[in-house]
């Protein structure tokens, strides 16, 4: 199976929504290998955007 995309981007898991973001990264990798329905990609991106707005990153 493919390696986790989340591990290549340090610091993503320590903020709320990190798991969703990691899954979105994996979905985008799968999109390169085989066709993923565009509505699924859109839903995942909308979910991540909503999480980012609800829990803004604190620096």
C-alpha positions in Angstrom: 0.0 0.0 0.0 1.2 3.6 -0.5 3.0 5.4 2.3 1.1 8.0 4.4 1.2 11.5 2.9 0.7 13.0 6.3 4.1 11.8 7.4 5.8 13.8 4.7 4.3 17.0 6.0 5.5 17.6 9.6 3.2 19.4 12.1 -0.1 18.8 10.4 -1.4 16.3 13.0 -1.0 18.7 15.9 -3.9 20.9 14.9 -7.6 20.0 14.8 -8.7 18.4 11.6 -5.3 16.8 11.1 -6.8 13.4 10.5 -9.2 14.7 7.9 -6.3 16.6 6.2 -4.2 13.4 6.2 -7.1 11.5 4.6 -7.5 14.3 2.0 -3.8 14.0 1.2 -4.2 10.3 0.7 -7.3 10.8 -1.5 -5.3 13.2 -3.7 -2.5 10.6 -4.1 -5.1 8.0 -5.1 -6.5 10.5 -7.6 -3.1 10.4 -9.3 -3.3 6.5 -9.5 -6.9 6.0 -10.4 -10.0 8.1 -11.1 -11.7 9.2 -7.9 -15.2 10.7 -8.2 -14.9 14.5 -8.3 -17.8 14.9 -5.9 -15.9 12.9 -3.3 -12.8 15.2 -3.7 -15.1 18.3 -3.4 -16.7 17.0 -0.2 -13.4 16.2 1.4 -12.1 19.7 0.5 -15.3 21.3 1.8 -15.0 19.4 5.1 -11.4 20.4 5.6 -12.2 24.1 4.8 -15.0 24.0 7.4 -12.7 22.5 10.0 -10.0 25.1 9.3 -12.6 27.9 9.7 -14.0 26.5 12.9 -10.6 25.8 14.4 -8.1 28.4 13.1 -4.5 27.5 13.3 -2.8 29.2 16.3 0.8 30.3 15.9 
